[in-house]
């Protein structure tokens, strides 16, 4: 079984609870998703490689550590991934961004790809795949499989909310890909939605029904 990193910081959990409420407005839900993803990025990138450089303070020359943001690629699974992408870019504004367009077939619940655009030379880069929900896991599995064809240095998967079925599906297909999430909920319903969940993240972020 792969690794699940549960980000249980009080601020993250507080914002997740506010997002779950059905009366949360589109504006509130979108803002909370942005804030949550910003906070979660600190934990997701805890082991990001660093390098030492020389700098000059107002008093003397010294050395300090920096990351190479250009080596990080945030890959958004369209469309809902866009709702948490901006929060992560707030922390790493130099990161490159890729997009994978996937939609869920309403009959089979399988993922169907319609768009794929990545920065060049992924072999030199660490990829973080972002999608608010890990439900059936079909979209996550398809996205990671497609990305592995490009041979990135590493892949992580980040979501606000997951369920046991989605975690199991992603780990079965890609046991080497760690999952970062704020919560693992009880189960899926017959339509493939997480329970108790927070509804359809894409609809709630963009105000569509």
N, C-alpha and C positions, 0 to 999 in steps of 0.2 A: 504494500500500500504506500502511496506517496505521502507527502507532508501537507497538512493543513495548518496554516498559521492563523489562529483566531485573534483578531485585534480587538481586545476587550478594554481599551482605554475608556475611562468614564465619559469623556467628551464624545467619543465615537458612539458609544452605546446610547447616550442621551439623544444625539441627533438621529440615530436610527429609530428610536422610539417615536420621536416627533414625526418622522417620515411615514411610519406605519399608519398613523391615524388617518382614517378615511376623510376627515374634514380638512386635512391639510390642502391648502390652495396650490395651484400650479406654481405660482411664484415661490411659495414657501418650500415646496417639495424640491424644486430646481435648486434653490439656494442651499438647502440642507445637503443635497447630493454633492454639490460643489464643495461645501465645507468638509463633509465626511471624507471625500476622496483626497482632499488636501492633507488632512490629518493622517489618513492611512498611508500616504506616500512615504512619510517618515519611516514607518516600519518596513514597508516593502523594499525600500532602498537602503536598509540598514547595512547590508554587506556590499554596497556598490564600491568598485575599485577606486582608489585614490592615488594621487601622485604628489610629491613634494616639490614646491617651487620656491624660488627666492623672491622676497618682497622687501619693500622699504617702508617701515613705519615712520611716523613723525620724529622718532628718536633714533632709530638705527636700522640696519639691515638684519633680516632674520629669514627663517624659512617657515612655510605653512603648507597645509595639505588642502588640495582641491580635487573636485571630481571633474571628469570630462563629460559634461552633459551631452555632447554631440555623439557620444558612444551609446547613449540610452535611446531606445525607440519605444514610444508608447503606441500600441496598436489598438485602435478602437474598432470594436465590432459594431457596425452600423445596425440600427440607428442609435439605439439606447446608449451605447458606449460613449457617444459624444457628450452625454450629460454628466459624465464624471471625468472626462478628459481635461477640461479646462482647469479643474481643481488641481490635477497632478502637474500640469504645466506651470501653475503658479509657483510650485516648489522647484521644478527643474525647467526653466524657460528655454534652455538651450537644447532640450531633447528634440529628436526628430519624431515625426508622427507618420504612422501608416494607417490605412483603413482597409477593413474587410467587410464587404457587403454580404450579409446573410439574412435570409428570412426563413421562418419556420413554416414548413408545409402543414396546413391545418388538418390534413387527413392523416399523414404519417408522423407528424411532429419532427421530421428530419430536417436538417439544415440544407438550404439551397443557396449556392454562391452566385452573386450577380456583379460583384466588384472586388478588385484586389489591386492595391497600389501601395508600394513600399519604398522607403529610401534605398539608395544603392548600397551594395556591399554589406549585406546583413551579417556576413561571416565575421565582421569586425565589431559587431554590436550586440548588446544585451537587450532583449525584447521583453516588454511588459504588456501583456494582453489585458484590455480592460472591457468589462461588460457589467452592468449593475447586478444582473441576476445569473446564478448558475442553477438552472431548473432541471430540465431533462439532461443537460450536458451536451446535447447534439451540436449546438453552435460552437461551443468551446472546443469540442473534440475536432470538428471540421476546421476551425481556425488554426489550431495548433498544428494539425497535420499539414495544412497548406504552408504554414510558416516554416516547418521543418524542411520543406523542399528547398528553402533558401539558405539553410544551414547557419542560423544565428549562433553566437557564442552560448547564449542561455535563453530560456523562456520561463517567465512567471505568469501566473493568471491571477487577476485581481477582480473581485466582485464585492458589492456591498452585502449581498445576501446569497446563501447557498442552501441546499437541502441534501440529505443523504444520497438520494438517487443521482443527482448531478455530480456530487463528489466522487461517487463510485464509478460513474461512467467515464469521467475525465481521468481518474487514476488508472482505470483498467486499460484505456487506450494509450495514455501517456504518463506512466508512473514516475517519470523523471521531472515532471512539471509541478512545482509547488503551488498551492492555492492559498491566497490571502483573502480573508473575508471577515466581516464584522459579526456574522452569526451563521449558524447552521440550523435551519428551521426543521420542523417535524417531518414533513412529507410533501409529495405532489398530489394534487387532485386529479380527476380523470381528464381534465383539459390540459394538464401539464403546468399548472400554476402552483407556486410554492404556498404552503399553509404553515403558519398563519400568514406569512408573507407581508407584502405591502401593495399588492395589485400588480398591474402591468407597468413596469418602470418607465418604458418608453412613452406610453400614453400619459402618464402622470408628469413626466418631465416636459413634454411638448404640448400638453393640453389637448390631446386628441383622444377620441373615443371610438 
